[in-house]
Structures are given as structure tokens and as C-alpha cells.
Amino acid sequence: MQPMKRALAFLLLLCLLLPGRASFADEDQGDALPPEQSVTEASEGKESAARPAQGNETLIRQIRDTYAAAKKRARRRSFKGYCGAYVANQLLILGINTTYLSANGKNTYEAYCKLEYTTGGYHVTAYGAKHYSLEQALSTILKKDSSPRNILVGFQKGTSSAGKKYGHVLFIHGIQGNKVYFSDSSARTVDDIKYKEGEPIVCSLSSFVAQYAKYKLDGVIHFEKKAEEKDQPAQEESVSKTVDTASGSIVNESTAG
């Protein structure tokens, strides 16, 4: 009986050691996320893909196309921590600038506020924090133009550690029907909806203002290209900038935002 007991014990041990059909190894190889993608990111991606874009399709498509073009031009997979570079690329791609203007988030407003025209021929109207809050600046723009496009918002300080050091800047593609159409260089949760970097965000004016209520405003820039100004020669910029090269590479990209 002793040899039989030993044989049964050995068989039992083999059963325990051999992998089953749903072993940890199988799950790791078959269902595991790539190392750079977290479970939260994956679930947010599914939510984003399932959520239909609502609002002005032209503006929504413009934001998506511009983000994709900005990443390609900058040769970046992400603009996280580089809000100045993201905005600079958007302005270049949309033709507001014909040269790449390099600045940190907290310096971008200052780079434009004293200009009359951009290198792309757009008229510059500045609304500084000394005289306007974010809501007042946007409301003033809306009084002049019920459907304004091309608005830059610069902050002296953000809320993150990098934001407190480098500030923050973002670009609004348009405001229509009291809805703000924009994207940001980092993930945002607006009205309980999670948006990834560069994803079109559509929200009310009050929700937009609330989203950045804790940021220290530098000012707001409205880029206008009026019919009578189309032939206006671009004013030479008095700030440091990096000229776009044939290869599309960017030198001295701006940093965190």
C-alpha cells in the first residue's frame, strides 16, 4: 500500500503543478495591456470612442485634424507637459502664424499682446488680466463677434507643480451658440466627461470658465483676420521664435503647461 500512496501523491502533485487553460501566464500574454497603457487609460479610450461628438462638426473636425497634424509635425506622441509647443503648432498649422513662435505657457500671452498683426496677417486684440477676468474677456469678444474663432488663453500659473512654474496656455478654435470648442495638452474632466489630450472638448462658457477658475490668468488673445486686413503686411515679431524648416522639425520647443 505504501508504494500506491506514494504514486497517488505524486499524481496529485503533478495535477497541481501543470498549468490549466486559464493560467496567469495565458492572461498576461493574451489579455494584458501594453506596458505604457494603464487600465484607466484603456477604459477612458473606450468611453471616448463610444461618445459621439456633438456640436459644430466643422470645429470638431478641425480640432481633431489639427491635433494629429501637430503631433506629426512636432514628431511627438504626446504634448503632455508641453502646452506651449501644442499651441504654437496649432497656430502654425492653421496659418495664424507663418513662423514657429517658441514660448512657455506663462510667456505666450506676452509674446502676442503687444503685436498688431501675427506673421500670418491676423489682427491681434489682447485682453489682459489687469482689466479683464477670463469670463469678462470672452464675453467682450462675444459682444463684438457672436461666433468668434481663434482665441488664445494664457495663464501665469496653473495648478500642477509644472504649471506653477511654467504657467499654461490653450487654444480655443471657436465659440458658437454659447459653446466653447477647444482642446488641451493634458487630460481634462469637464462636466463629468473625461477627455484625453488633444480631444475636442465642447462645453458651455460657464463650464469652461469654471474649469480654469483656479488658474492665474495672464490674458486672452483674439486673432482676427478681417476682409480689409487680408493684404496687411505681417508685422515683424519682436520675440524669440524658431523658423519652420523644410524637414518639419522644431527647435527649442516650449515646455510645461
Secondary structure, 3 states (H helix, E strand, C coil): CHHHHHHHHHHHHHHHHCCCCCCHHHHHHHCCCCCCCCHHHHHHHHHHHHCCCCCCHHHHHHHHHHHHHHHHHHCCCCCCCCHHHHHHHHHHHCCCCCCECCCCHHHHHHHHHCCCECCCCCEEEEEECCCCCHHHHHHHHHHHCCCCEEEEEEEEECCCHHHHHHCEEEEEEEEECCEEEEECCCCEEECCEEECCCCCEEEEHHHHHHHCCCCEEEEEEEEECCHHHCCCCCCCCCCCCECCCCCCCCCCCCCCC
